[in-house]
Amino acid sequence: MVAPVRPLPSAAYYPPRHRYRADSLLRYLTRHYQPDTLVIGLTRHDISTTKNGHPDWGVLGLGYQPGRAAMVSSFRLRHHNLSTQFYKVVLHEIGHTQGLPHCPEPTCFMRDAEGGNPTDQETGFCPRCTGHLRAQGWALALPPT
């Protein structure tokens, strides 16, 4: 189901950096949708979270791990291949909602962006991450070797 477009909640806005706090957006999403629903919020606005001692770290997305809400922004994506990059970030955040941590495999959708945008190098979920998702009930094929 695709929900109607809603404005981002003003309470999530962080004026000093002109960003929205992704953690606040996740709380908003979980309050406004049914408990049996996985919610993915999508925006063009810049979003951030606290990471590695940085109180306002800009991110491509954030998902509860595990959980039922994720937030993804296209703000930091390169303009070439934008739809493919956005799709990969959404899959990454869905992986977090299913309990997947960041993965050390450089071609896995679950790799940590480490402050960059490695989506052009990602080719799919690695066998370990695919196995985890399949155990959660997802019908995924193993990536080609």
C-alpha positions, -999 to +999 in steps of 0.1 A: +000+000+000+012+035-008+001+061+017-008+096+008+020+122+008+023+139+042+045+169+052+074+160+074+066+168+110+080+201+121+091+186+154+117+165+135+133+196+119+168+205+130+173+242+121+210+245+127+218+222+098+185+225+078+178+188+082+152+164+096+162+141+124+157+105+110+152+091+145+123+115+151+108+106+118+109+069+127+091+075+159+065+095+139+060+067+114+056+040+141+029+061+158+009+067+127+007+032+112-006-001+124+017-023+144+016-051+118+028-028+090+064-022+078+066+015+070+092+030+047+092+068+047+106+085+016+118+121+013+140+144-008+149+164+023+183+159+041+181+136+072+205+129+100+210+109+131+236+106+159+265+084+149+300+078+161+300+107+185+286+131+159+253+145+171+240+153+136+254+129+110+238+132+076+226+098+063+210+082+033+186+063+055+179+049+089+159+019+100+150+004+133+170-029+138+149-049+142+118-029+138+089-019+116+100+016+103+127+030+081+133+064+066+152+070+033+162+103+017+174+109-019+191+141-008+226+126-007+224+104-038+242+111-070+220+123-098+233+096-122+215+063-116+194+079-089+165+054-090+188+024-087+207+040-058+174+049-041+162+013-045+193-001-030+191+023+000+155+012+006+165-025+005+193-017+029+170-001+054+144-029+050+172-053+059+178-034+091+141-037+100+145-075+096+174-075+121+204-074+097+234-054+109+259-039+085+278-064+065+316-065+058+310-078+023+317-048-001+291-059-027+263-066-002+233-042+001+239-042+039+274-028+038+280+004+059+282+035+037+308+049+061+300+084+053+299+079+015+276+064-011+289+029-021+256+019-039+273+016-073+294-013-059+265-032-043+251-061-064+227-078-039+224-093-005+254-116+002+247-153+010+248-147+047+223-118+046+201-136+021+200-166+045+190-143+074+162-128+053+150-162+041+148-173+077+126-143+083+102-155+056+115-135+027+115-153-007+149-143-020+172-161-045+209-163-038+229-137-058+249-150-088+285-161-080 
